[in-house]
């Protein structure tokens, strides 16, 4: 199954702050985790930190939770619209050695005209942004198949 991925991080190439996966099929449960952010950049402090909505966990706890979440799927595909989101998710899976996730594939999409900040119900919250990405991709796919009126 596909899982729509979004991350928040402390500036470009900065440490991961939060990660969210929203499954393609509703009812399978979302994944959302927050990590500690020491010395957030000013923009991050103003635009990301107030919208986290969850207590930070240690990196080891986030890795364990993410691994457990993905183990429920024999061949998960993590879909993102930004390469750094994929880099952060892959780094979690590589933390202290590869986890026992049978297979994970990453899919980086180019979505012209899609702007997470304007489409998200809560901009700069990874979970809300991942949900917006899911809605955008599934709507575009339905339109391409003629299943939704433009």
C-alpha positions in Angstrom: 0.0 0.0 0.0 1.1 3.6 -0.5 1.7 5.9 2.4 1.8 9.6 1.9 4.9 11.0 3.7 5.6 14.5 5.0 8.3 15.7 7.4 9.1 18.9 9.2 12.8 19.6 9.8 14.9 22.4 11.3 15.8 24.2 8.0 17.0 22.7 4.8 19.4 19.8 5.6 18.4 20.3 9.3 17.5 17.6 11.8 14.1 16.0 11.6 11.4 17.4 13.8 8.3 15.4 12.9 7.3 12.7 10.4 3.8 11.5 9.2 2.6 8.7 7.1 -1.0 8.7 5.9 -2.1 5.4 4.2 -3.8 5.5 0.8 -6.7 3.5 2.2 -8.7 5.2 4.9 -9.2 3.4 8.1 -5.7 1.9 8.3 -4.5 4.5 10.8 -2.0 7.3 10.4 1.5 7.4 11.7 2.8 10.6 13.4 5.8 11.2 15.6 7.6 14.3 16.9 11.3 14.4 17.9 13.0 17.0 20.1 14.2 20.1 18.3 17.0 21.9 20.1 17.6 25.5 19.0 15.0 25.7 16.2 15.7 28.3 13.5 13.6 31.4 13.9 11.2 30.5 11.0 10.8 27.0 12.4 10.1 28.3 15.9 7.4 30.6 14.6 5.8 28.4 11.9 6.4 24.7 12.8 6.9 24.4 16.6 3.4 25.8 17.5 1.7 23.2 15.2 3.4 20.0 16.3 0.4 18.8 18.4 2.3 16.0 20.1 5.0 15.5 22.7 8.5 14.7 21.4 9.9 11.2 21.6 13.4 9.9 21.5 14.8 9.0 18.0 15.0 5.4 19.1 11.3 5.4 20.2 10.3 6.9 16.8 12.3 4.4 14.9 10.7 1.5 16.9 7.2 2.9 16.3 7.8 3.5 12.6 9.2 0.1 12.1 6.3 -1.5 13.9 3.9 0.6 11.8 5.5 -0.5 8.5 5.7 -4.2 9.5 2.0 -4.4 9.0 2.5 -4.1 5.3 4.6 -6.6 3.2 5.6 -4.0 0.6 5.0 -0.4 1.7 5.6 2.5 -0.7 6.3 5.9 0.8 5.2 8.7 -1.4 6.5 12.2 -1.1 6.7 15.4 -3.0 10.0 16.6 -1.5 13.3 14.6 -1.6 14.3 15.6 1.9 11.2 13.9 3.3 12.4 10.7 1.8 16.0 11.2 3.1 14.6 11.7 6.6 12.4 8.6 6.5 15.2 6.5 5.1 17.6 7.7 7.8 15.1 6.6 10.5 15.0 3.1 8.9 18.8 3.0 8.9 19.1 4.2 12.5 21.4 1.8 14.4 21.3 -0.7 11.6 18.5 -1.7 9.2 15.3 -2.6 10.8 13.2 -5.7 10.1 11.0 -4.1 7.4 10.7 -6.6 4.6 10.7 -4.1 1.8 10.2 -0.3 1.5 10.0 1.6 -1.8 10.1 5.4 -2.1 8.2 7.3 -4.7 9.1 11.0 -5.3 6.4 12.8 -7.2 6.5 16.1 -9.1 3.2 17.8 -8.6 3.1 21.1 -10.5 0.8 23.6 -8.8 0.5 21.7 -5.5 1.5 23.8 -2.5 1.3 22.1 0.8 1.1 25.3 2.8 -2.0 26.4 0.9 -3.7 23.0 0.7 -3.1 21.7 4.2 -5.7 22.1 7.0 -2.8 23.0 9.3 0.3 24.1 7.4 3.6 23.0 8.7 2.2 20.1 10.6 3.5 16.9 9.0 0.3 15.0 9.6 -2.0 17.6 8.1 0.5 18.1 5.2 0.6 14.4 4.5 -3.2 14.3 4.4 -3.2 17.2 1.9 -0.6 15.3 -0.2 -2.8 12.2 -0.1 -5.9 14.2 -1.2 -4.0 15.9 -4.0 -2.5 12.7 -5.4 -5.7 10.6 -5.2 -7.7 13.5 -6.8 -5.3 13.8 -9.7 -5.3 10.1 -10.2 -9.2 10.0 -10.2 -9.3 12.9 -12.6 -6.8 11.1 -14.9 -9.0 8.1 -14.9 -12.2 10.1 -15.5 -13.6 9.1 -12.1 -14.1 12.7 -10.9 -15.5 15.7 -12.7 -13.0 18.5 -13.2 
